[in-house]
Amino acid sequence: MDWFLSLLNTLLIFGGALMILVFIHELGHFLAAKFFGMRVERFSIGFPPRVWGFQKGDTDYCIGATPLGGYVKISGMIDESMDTDHLEKEPEAWEYRSKPVWQRIVTITAGVIFNMILAFFIYFGLTYSQGKAVLPIDDTEGIYVPETSILHEIGFETGDKIVGVNGQRVAYFNELVSASELTSNNLTYMVMRDGQQISVPVSPNFLDSLQTRGFLDPTYSFPSKISSVPAGRPAAEAGLQAGDRIVSANGDTVKYWVQLVEIIQNADSAVTFGVQREDSVFYASITPDPDTKTIGIASPQIQTLGLMRIEYGLWESVGEGYNQTVEQTVGIVQGFTRMITGDISVTQNLGGPIAIASITREATDQAGWIGFWNITALLSITLAILNILPIPALDGGHLVFLLYEGITRREPSEKVRMIAQQIGFFLMIGLFIFVMFNDAFRYFGL
């Protein structure tokens, strides 16, 4: 029963995000068409068959049974419906085909524009209401690098202090893992090691393992300081208190929380911990619980680690919202480019509905409604970029024909556009099948 409720919750969260994205995208097309005097025959959230709706004026506002998209049917336009009845008549003043090229270009790109505007307003709203949490580089003591981690494979070492990326020093830890930097070519980190600055290059295909194994996380820099000790647990019985810092384990130096957790989880017997309390150090032998592999200590609260919350005014939030939109857009475009060029694996980095639903649920679980809106903004940008690709049946495919018409002053033949639409339709069906099977293999091991 629990798995069913969890699945239902995931579907509801994903469905909510998807409905918002589709509605905003189609609203862009709808408003642009109406502004230029085009007749809109249908505004649908979801694809046929039609489940529910109502007629107002010339437009049927409805919900379709297939909740993986939506469409706006504009009179006089060759679209996904493959309707060509209007071609046998002379263009009417209220038809798409009778309007100037520039008006049709605005109408066909309005969905993409609205998705980008949505992302901007989400980032603007989050920044204005929540500010921005950052971890200053100067407040970190370095990082712990587990031997099984991607960091170790790349060439990082425990104690490294990462101070910059791609030749630029940064002020905050967050800037080290920005989308545009992670997806850039020739990714290189600037590291302080043993008092000297060195460069650590990152192989192009490291992104293939990012989702399953993680990469560079602020928790790797957390010190081995205890924030709380629940009563009745082994640590409390040994005399440990909140504020203590564990500095050694069986004689080996300990500096990082992740390192401490690794030692405890791998211990099969009692461990002698060196515990620093104020200016003195004492030793305590503690046996981890054999079932949970824990001793009853909590990690340091992130507020005590130098985390800063930058507050933004109204206009500052506008600028930050724009910067975040550009940042994510650059990262997504670079990621797609690297998949196309073969630098990274398509199967490992291209996700379908199952992957998107899972990521949306994880973001919501970890950060509540803030996580939901962050992932919705990211998906909105992704939807915009995908739709503007020059593939027939997508907005970008229509745009290509309009640009051709604008340059040559000659409209492509109906036959060519119909064939292109059909090719695009089958391409999209093929892509959908591919990502669904790819998700099934990745998430269910089929």
Secondary structure, 3 states (H helix, E strand, C coil): CHHHHHHHHHHHHHHHHHHHHHHHHHHHHHHHHHHCCCCEEEEEEEEEEEEEEEEECCEEEEEEEEEEEEEEEECCCCCCCCCCHHHHCCCCCCCHHHCCHHHHHHHHHHHHHHHHHHHHHHHHHHHHHHCEEECEHHHCCCCCCCCCCHHHHHCCCCCCEEEEECCEECCEHHHHHCHHHHCCCCCEEEEEECCEEEEEECCHHHHHHHHHHCCCCHHHHCECECCECCCCCHHHHCCCCCCCEEEEECCEECCEHHHHHHHHHCCCCCEEEEEEECCEEEEEEECCCCCCCCCCCECCCHHHHCCEEECCCHHHHHHHHHHHHHHHHHHHHHHHHHHHHCCCCHHHHCCCHHHHHHHHHHHHHHHHHHHHHHHHHHHHHHHHHHHCCCCCCCHHHHHHHHHHHHHHCCCCCHHHHHHHHHHHHHHHHHHHHHHHHHHHHHHHCC
